[in-house]
Amino acid sequence: MQILRISTRIFPDIGGPAKQAYLLSKYCSKNKIKTINIACKPKRNSFIRRKKINTDFEIHYLPFQAPKISAGLFTQFLFFFKFVIYGFLKAIKIRKKYKIDLIHAHSPFPSGFIAYLLSKIFKIPYIYSIHGIDYPYSFLLNLDIKLIASNSKKTILISRKILNFLTKKCTSKNLYWIPNAIESSEYFHVNKEDEKEILIRSINLDSYLKKDDIIIIYIGYMIFLQKVNGMIDFLIAFQNFLKNLKEEGKREKYKLLFVGEGKYADLLKNKIKDFDLEEQVLFLGKRNDIKELLAIVNLLTLTSYVEGSPNVLLEAMASNVPCLGTNVGEVKNIIGNAGYIVNPGDTVDIEEKLDHFFNLSKKQQTELMEQAKKRVLVQFDMDVIGKKWIKLYLP
């Protein structure tokens, strides 16, 4: 079987859809399903046109980058037409070389539109993955649902809440829920303080962090206001948690790391300054060493108002890191018994959950860490989720 996969981005480019497209293609190649990918190039100055990962997995790059999600309407429109024209021509060229049995497109909308055109012209069925519905413009979401999803052979949603939403909006009955997956074996966690110290030094954070620090991390894009509002909620709860610490000298041991970037980043930075938390809170911006960061932290938090199926939770849990998240999207289903769930905006409950976690015994915290790793291995590892995809692909 030979699949043409279309996605605006693919790993090492940023974003959940980019990572999932890469991991799924890699898994397919291990199961003798050839996947030919079309995606934008990940770096501005990259001149590579084609990359062969292995015999059954290759990537054909378009000669431009995908814009930021926060890009303006004109930029989005320009990218749409550019991606459709270049992507469609690339797809035709690939079809001449390979017999394509199925097209799998990943949102956002331009990828699905190419799949729709190809299916109409060449009678090749397509599957469409919708990775989220937090589009910057509502008409793009409507096009996604009424044109692309409604005409696909199968439409896959990464969140059951998105599935319920689309069931009411979409005429197609071929809607399926498959959560995001992860290669658990790639992630690790330090076991001793000496290991932690070495790793902190290797990622150049030894001027900020010590081996006996208690570290909380919040990783997220700051391109939507609701994302940053969730970060500020956690910041408020963290501030109150520190104020209520009774043990002398304990406050200085707690460190909160914010990782990410976006147009609302300054709003968060200003709040950190306003709350006088610059000693306890480090704004790290964009980082390329997420695995190493997760290996040294005690807790990951994600208190957004809107989410789909966040990869960052899977990455944290695969790293033996318990999570605290809001009850949105698939967050509750992912965390399960390996962390804490709060309602969006409930800063009092966030503070209480922090207090509960950091008052657990060392043994109890270790058990929670092990539960996190086990949950990912059993339910979200690519060897588990990949089988569902293979079953869906096959006629």
C-alpha positions as CSV (number, residue, x, y, z in Angstrom):
1,M,0.0,0.0,0.0
2,Q,1.2,3.5,-0.8
3,I,-0.1,6.6,0.9
4,L,0.3,10.3,0.0
5,R,0.4,12.3,3.2
6,I,-0.2,16.1,3.0
7,S,0.5,18.4,5.9
8,T,1.5,22.1,6.0
9,R,4.3,21.2,8.4
10,I,6.3,18.1,9.3
11,F,8.8,17.4,12.1
12,P,11.3,19.0,12.8
13,D,8.9,21.9,12.1
14,I,6.9,22.9,15.1
15,G,3.4,21.9,16.1
16,G,1.4,18.8,17.1
17,P,0.2,17.9,13.6
18,A,3.8,18.1,12.3
19,K,5.0,15.6,14.9
20,Q,2.1,13.3,14.4
21,A,2.5,13.3,10.6
22,Y,6.2,12.3,11.1
23,L,5.6,9.6,13.7
24,L,2.7,8.0,11.8
25,S,4.8,7.9,8.6
26,K,7.6,6.4,10.5
27,Y,5.3,3.7,12.0
28,C,3.8,2.9,8.6
29,S,7.2,2.4,7.1
30,K,7.9,-0.2,9.8
31,N,4.8,-2.0,8.7
32,K,5.6,-2.0,4.9
33,I,3.3,0.8,4.1
34,K,5.0,3.4,1.9
35,T,4.3,7.0,2.8
36,I,5.2,9.9,0.6
37,N,4.9,13.2,2.4
38,I,4.3,16.7,1.1
39,A,5.0,19.6,3.5
40,C,6.6,23.0,3.7
41,K,10.3,23.2,4.4
42,P,11.0,23.6,8.1
43,K,13.8,26.2,7.9
44,R,13.9,29.5,6.0
45,N,17.3,28.9,4.4
46,S,16.9,25.2,3.7
47,F,17.3,24.2,0.1
48,I,16.5,20.5,0.4
49,R,13.7,19.3,-1.9
50,R,13.4,15.7,-0.9
51,K,14.5,13.7,2.1
52,K,14.4,9.9,2.2
53,I,14.1,8.7,5.8
54,N,14.0,5.0,4.8
55,T,12.8,2.9,1.9
56,D,9.1,3.4,2.8
57,F,9.2,7.0,4.2
58,E,10.2,10.1,2.2
59,I,9.4,13.8,2.5
60,H,9.0,16.1,-0.5
61,Y,9.4,19.8,0.6
62,L,7.7,22.8,-0.9
63,P,10.1,25.8,-1.4
64,F,8.7,27.9,1.3
65,Q,7.8,27.9,5.0
66,A,4.4,27.7,6.6
67,P,3.4,31.0,8.3
68,K,2.8,31.4,12.0
69,I,-0.7,30.5,13.2
70,S,-1.1,34.1,14.4
71,A,-0.3,35.5,10.9
72,G,-2.7,38.1,9.5
73,L,-5.6,37.3,7.1
74,F,-3.7,38.4,4.0
75,T,-0.7,36.3,4.8
76,Q,-3.0,33.3,5.5
77,F,-4.8,33.8,2.1
78,L,-1.5,34.1,0.3
79,F,-0.2,31.0,1.9
80,F,-3.4,29.1,1.1
81,F,-3.1,29.7,-2.7
82,K,0.7,29.2,-2.7
83,F,0.4,25.9,-0.8
84,V,-2.5,24.6,-2.9
85,I,-0.7,25.4,-6.2
86,Y,2.7,24.1,-5.3
87,G,1.3,21.2,-3.3
88,F,-1.1,20.1,-6.1
89,L,1.7,20.2,-8.7
90,K,4.0,18.2,-6.4
91,A,1.2,15.7,-5.8
92,I,0.7,15.2,-9.5
93,K,4.4,14.6,-10.0
94,I,4.4,12.1,-7.2
95,R,1.4,10.3,-8.6
96,K,3.1,9.8,-11.9
97,K,5.9,8.0,-10.1
98,Y,3.9,6.0,-7.6
99,K,0.5,4.3,-7.5
100,I,-1.2,6.2,-4.7
101,D,-3.9,4.1,-3.0
102,L,-4.9,6.6,-0.4
103,I,-4.4,10.3,0.6
104,H,-4.1,11.3,4.2
105,A,-4.3,15.0,4.8
106,H,-3.7,16.8,8.1
107,S,-5.4,20.0,9.1
108,P,-5.2,23.0,8.7
109,F,-7.4,23.6,5.7
110,P,-5.0,23.9,2.7
111,S,-3.8,20.3,3.0
112,G,-7.4,19.0,3.0
113,F,-8.3,21.2,0.0
114,I,-5.5,19.5,-2.1
115,A,-6.7,16.1,-1.0
116,Y,-10.3,17.1,-2.0
117,L,-9.1,18.2,-5.5
118,L,-7.1,15.1,-6.0
119,S,-10.0,12.9,-5.0
120,K,-12.3,14.6,-7.5
121,I,-9.9,14.5,-10.4
122,F,-8.2,11.1,-9.9
123,K,-10.8,9.3,-7.9
124,I,-8.4,8.5,-5.0
125,P,-10.1,8.3,-1.6
126,Y,-8.8,10.6,1.2
127,I,-8.7,10.6,5.0
128,Y,-8.7,13.8,6.8
129,S,-7.3,14.4,10.3
130,I,-8.6,17.5,12.2
131,H,-6.1,18.4,14.9
132,G,-8.0,21.3,16.4
133,I,-10.9,23.7,15.9
134,D,-9.3,26.9,17.4
135,Y,-9.0,28.5,14.0
136,P,-8.2,32.3,14.0
137,Y,-11.1,32.9,11.5
138,S,-14.4,31.0,11.8
139,F,-15.0,30.8,8.1
140,L,-11.9,28.6,7.8
141,L,-13.4,26.2,10.3
142,N,-16.7,26.1,8.3
143,L,-14.8,25.3,5.1
144,D,-12.9,22.6,6.9
145,I,-16.1,21.0,8.1
146,K,-18.5,21.5,5.2
147,L,-16.2,20.9,2.3
148,I,-13.2,18.8,3.4
149,A,-14.5,16.7,6.3
150,S,-17.9,16.1,4.7
151,N,-16.4,14.7,1.5
152,S,-13.6,12.6,3.1
153,K,-13.7,8.8,3.2
154,K,-13.0,9.0,6.9
155,T,-12.5,12.0,9.2
156,I,-10.3,11.6,12.3
157,L,-10.5,13.7,15.4
158,I,-7.9,13.8,18.1
159,S,-10.4,14.8,20.8
160,R,-13.8,13.3,21.7
161,K,-15.0,16.8,22.4
162,I,-14.2,17.8,18.9
163,L,-15.9,14.6,17.7
164,N,-19.1,15.5,19.6
165,F,-18.9,19.0,18.1
166,L,-18.4,17.9,14.5
167,T,-21.1,15.2,14.8
168,K,-23.6,18.1,15.1
169,K,-22.0,20.2,12.3
170,C,-20.8,17.7,9.7
171,T,-23.0,15.7,7.3
172,S,-20.5,12.9,7.1
173,K,-21.1,9.8,9.3
174,N,-17.5,8.5,9.0
175,L,-16.1,10.3,12.0
176,Y,-13.6,8.6,14.2
177,W,-11.7,9.4,17.3
178,I,-8.0,8.5,17.5
179,P,-5.8,10.3,20.1
180,N,-2.3,11.6,19.4
181,A,0.6,9.1,19.9
182,I,4.2,9.2,21.1
183,E,7.4,7.2,20.9
184,S,7.8,6.7,24.7
185,S,11.2,5.1,24.4
186,E,12.7,8.5,23.4
187,Y,12.0,10.1,26.8
188,F,13.8,9.8,30.1
189,H,14.1,11.3,33.6
190,V,17.1,11.8,35.9
191,N,17.2,9.6,39.0
192,K,19.8,11.4,41.1
193,E,20.6,15.0,42.0
194,D,24.1,14.6,40.5
195,E,22.6,13.6,37.2
196,K,20.2,16.5,37.4
197,E,23.1,18.9,38.0
198,I,25.0,17.6,35.0
199,L,21.9,17.9,32.8
200,I,21.1,21.4,34.0
201,R,24.7,22.5,33.1
202,S,24.5,20.8,29.7
203,I,21.4,22.9,28.7
204,N,23.0,26.1,30.1
205,L,20.6,26.7,32.9
206,D,23.1,26.3,35.8
207,S,23.0,30.1,36.5
208,Y,19.3,29.8,37.2
209,L,18.7,26.3,38.6
210,K,20.3,24.2,41.3
211,K,20.2,20.4,41.6
212,D,17.9,20.5,44.7
213,D,15.4,23.0,43.1
214,I,11.8,21.9,42.8
215,I,10.9,22.6,39.2
216,I,7.5,23.2,37.5
217,I,7.3,23.6,33.8
218,Y,4.6,25.1,31.6
219,I,5.1,24.6,27.8
220,G,2.8,26.3,25.3
221,Y,2.4,28.5,22.3
222,M,1.6,32.1,23.2
223,I,-0.2,32.9,19.9
224,F,-3.7,32.9,21.3
225,L,-4.9,35.1,24.2
226,Q,-6.8,32.2,25.8
227,K,-3.5,30.2,26.0
228,V,-1.8,33.0,27.8
229,N,-4.8,33.7,30.1
230,G,-4.4,30.1,31.2
231,M,-0.7,30.7,31.9
232,I,-1.6,33.8,34.0
233,D,-4.1,31.7,35.9
234,F,-1.4,29.3,36.9
235,L,1.0,32.2,37.7
236,I,-1.6,33.6,40.1
237,A,-2.0,30.2,41.8
238,F,1.7,29.7,41.9
239,Q,2.2,33.1,43.6
240,N,-0.5,32.2,46.3
241,F,1.1,28.8,46.8
242,L,4.5,30.4,47.5
243,K,2.9,32.9,49.9
244,N,1.3,30.1,51.9
245,L,4.5,28.1,52.3
246,K,5.2,27.8,56.0
247,E,8.6,26.1,56.0
248,E,11.5,28.6,56.3
249,G,13.6,29.0,53.1
250,K,11.4,26.7,51.1
251,R,10.1,29.4,48.7
252,E,13.5,29.9,47.1
253,K,13.6,26.2,46.1
254,Y,10.6,26.4,43.8
255,K,11.2,27.4,40.2
256,L,8.6,27.8,37.5
257,L,9.8,27.6,33.8
258,F,7.7,29.0,31.0
259,V,8.6,27.7,27.6
260,G,7.2,29.1,24.4
261,E,6.7,32.2,22.3
262,G,4.1,34.2,20.5
263,K,2.5,37.6,20.1
264,Y,1.0,37.5,23.7
265,A,4.3,36.6,25.3
266,D,4.8,40.1,26.6
267,L,1.5,40.0,28.5
268,L,2.9,37.0,30.5
269,K,6.3,38.6,31.0
270,N,4.7,41.8,32.4
271,K,2.6,39.7,34.8
272,I,5.7,37.9,36.1
273,K,7.2,41.4,36.7
274,D,4.0,42.8,38.3
275,F,3.8,39.8,40.7
276,D,7.5,40.3,41.6
277,L,8.2,36.7,40.7
278,E,11.3,37.2,38.6
279,E,13.5,35.2,41.1
280,Q,11.1,32.2,41.0
281,V,9.8,32.3,37.4
282,L,12.0,32.0,34.4
283,F,10.8,32.9,30.9
284,L,12.8,30.7,28.6
285,G,11.1,31.4,25.2
286,K,11.5,28.9,22.4
287,R,13.7,25.9,23.3
288,N,14.9,23.0,21.3
289,D,15.8,20.8,24.3
290,I,12.3,19.9,25.6
291,K,13.3,16.3,26.3
292,E,16.2,17.5,28.5
293,L,14.0,20.0,30.3
294,L,11.3,17.4,31.0
295,A,14.0,15.1,32.4
296,I,14.7,17.5,35.3
297,V,11.2,18.8,36.3
298,N,8.9,17.6,39.0
299,L,5.5,18.7,37.5
300,L,4.1,19.9,34.2
301,T,1.1,22.2,34.1
302,L,-1.3,23.1,31.3
303,T,-4.2,25.3,32.5
304,S,-5.5,26.4,29.1
305,Y,-9.1,27.2,28.3
306,V,-9.1,25.3,25.0
307,E,-7.0,22.3,23.9
308,G,-7.3,19.3,21.6
309,S,-5.0,16.4,22.4
310,P,-1.8,18.1,23.7
311,N,1.4,16.4,22.7
312,V,3.2,18.1,25.6
313,L,1.2,16.0,28.2
314,L,2.3,12.8,26.4
315,E,5.9,14.0,26.3
316,A,5.9,14.9,30.0
317,M,4.2,11.6,31.1
318,A,6.6,9.6,28.9
319,S,9.4,11.4,30.9
320,N,7.9,10.2,34.2
321,V,6.5,13.7,34.9
322,P,3.0,13.9,36.5
323,C,0.7,16.6,35.1
324,L,-1.8,19.2,36.3
325,G,-4.3,20.3,33.6
326,T,-7.6,21.8,32.9
327,N,-10.7,19.8,31.9
328,V,-10.7,20.7,28.2
329,G,-10.3,18.6,25.1
330,E,-8.6,15.3,25.8
331,V,-6.6,16.5,28.8
332,K,-8.6,14.6,31.4
333,N,-8.4,11.4,29.4
334,I,-4.7,11.7,28.9
335,I,-3.8,12.5,32.5
336,G,-6.1,10.1,34.1
337,N,-4.8,8.8,37.5
338,A,-1.3,10.2,36.8
339,G,-1.9,13.8,37.9
340,Y,-4.6,16.4,38.6
341,I,-7.5,18.0,36.8
342,V,-9.0,21.4,37.5
343,N,-11.6,23.6,35.8
344,P,-10.4,26.4,33.6
345,G,-9.8,29.6,35.5
346,D,-10.1,28.0,39.0
347,T,-6.9,29.4,40.5
348,V,-8.0,28.4,44.0
349,D,-8.2,24.7,43.0
350,I,-4.9,25.0,41.1
351,E,-3.2,26.2,44.3
352,E,-4.8,23.4,46.3
353,K,-3.6,20.8,43.8
354,L,-0.1,22.2,43.9
355,D,-0.2,22.1,47.7
356,H,-1.4,18.5,47.6
357,F,1.2,17.3,45.1
358,F,4.2,18.9,46.9
359,N,3.1,17.5,50.2
360,L,3.1,13.9,49.0
361,S,5.8,11.7,50.4
362,K,8.8,10.9,48.2
363,K,7.4,7.4,47.7
364,Q,4.0,8.8,46.7
365,Q,5.5,11.1,44.2
366,T,7.6,8.3,42.7
367,E,4.4,6.1,42.4
368,L,2.7,9.0,40.5
369,M,5.7,9.3,38.2
370,E,5.5,5.6,37.5
371,Q,1.8,5.8,36.8
372,A,2.4,8.6,34.3
373,K,4.9,6.5,32.3
374,K,2.8,3.4,32.5
375,R,-0.4,5.2,31.3
376,V,1.4,6.5,28.2
377,L,3.0,3.1,27.4
378,V,-0.4,1.3,27.6
379,Q,-2.7,3.8,26.0
380,F,-0.7,6.4,23.9
381,D,2.5,4.8,22.6
382,M,2.8,4.7,18.8
383,D,2.9,0.9,18.9
384,V,-0.6,1.0,20.4
385,I,-2.2,3.9,18.4
386,G,-0.4,2.9,15.2
387,K,-2.3,-0.3,15.0
388,K,-5.6,1.6,15.0
389,W,-4.3,3.7,12.0
390,I,-3.2,0.7,10.0
391,K,-6.6,-0.9,10.5
392,L,-8.2,2.4,9.3
393,Y,-5.9,2.6,6.3
394,L,-6.5,-0.9,5.0
395,P,-9.5,-1.4,2.6
